Amino acid sequence: MIRIARAEDAEAVHAIYAPAVDDTAITFETERPGVEAMRQRILTRLQHYPWLVWEENGEVLAYAYATRFRERAAYDWIAETSIYVHADARRRGVARKLYGTLLDVMRLQGINQAVGVITLPGDVSVALHEAMGFTSAGVWRQAGYKLGRWWDVGVWQRELQTPANPPVAVTAFSALPASALRDLGTQS
């Protein structure tokens, strides 16, 4: 089941995220955030952007969220996306379903563009993004240093809807009607 993240998901989210911090360059975070930090991230992001989880039998196995791309107001209609899947839930279509719902919610908010930032080579992430309709938008060379080496970062972009001119303000996630989210298959 796909549902909106809650504060009490912080421990499960932390457990999914910690190996990416400790053992990979998937994230450029170098110090593992604590459970309380994850709780605050969830609650803060949910004010304006979606944070969704994939739950099976009461266990959170994946999460995906959107966040502000840049601080300037002119960027309000583009958001960066992230997805993390527990090792036990990989290769089962969970990521595609969860990510697809995230993109649908973003579209409902009035967000026009989604951006995925991927540490290269990142073959699995690249394949997921391209399967979801993202296209390569460039590479930042030697953008981050982690695990004893420099890493390139690729940017993948997907148009969610044609931008209006002039644009309508993006609706904060917290202001979306529950009925609209239920129509997308998302439970609260």
NORFEN-V597436 format. One record per pair of residues at least 24 apart in sequence whose C-alpha atoms are under 6 Angstrom apart, sorted by the first residue. I is the first residue (numbers start at 0). J is the second residue. D is the distance in whole Angstrom. If there is no record, write none. Layout:
i->I j->J d->D
i->I j->J d->D
//
This chain:
i->0 j->53 d->6
i->0 j->54 d->5
i->1 j->52 d->6
i->1 j->53 d->5
i->1 j->185 d->5
i->2 j->51 d->6
i->2 j->52 d->6
i->2 j->185 d->5
i->2 j->186 d->4
i->2 j->187 d->5
i->3 j->51 d->5
i->3 j->187 d->5
i->4 j->50 d->6
i->4 j->51 d->5
i->4 j->52 d->6
i->6 j->38 d->5
i->9 j->34 d->6
i->9 j->37 d->5
i->9 j->38 d->5
i->10 j->34 d->5
i->15 j->85 d->5
i->25 j->118 d->6
i->46 j->173 d->5
i->47 j->171 d->4
i->47 j->172 d->5
i->48 j->172 d->5
i->49 j->172 d->6
i->60 j->85 d->5
i->61 j->85 d->6
i->76 j->110 d->5
i->76 j->111 d->5
i->77 j->110 d->6
i->77 j->111 d->6
i->77 j->112 d->5
i->77 j->113 d->6
i->78 j->113 d->5
i->79 j->113 d->6
i->79 j->114 d->5
i->79 j->115 d->6
i->80 j->115 d->5
i->106 j->159 d->6
i->108 j->169 d->6
i->108 j->170 d->5
i->109 j->169 d->5
i->111 j->158 d->6
i->111 j->159 d->5
i->111 j->160 d->5
i->111 j->162 d->6
i->112 j->157 d->6
i->112 j->158 d->5
i->112 j->159 d->5
i->113 j->156 d->6
i->113 j->157 d->5
i->114 j->155 d->6
i->114 j->156 d->5
i->115 j->154 d->6
i->115 j->155 d->5
i->116 j->153 d->6
i->116 j->154 d->5
i->117 j->152 d->5
i->117 j->153 d->5
i->118 j->152 d->4
i->119 j->151 d->6
i->119 j->152 d->5
i->133 j->157 d->4
//
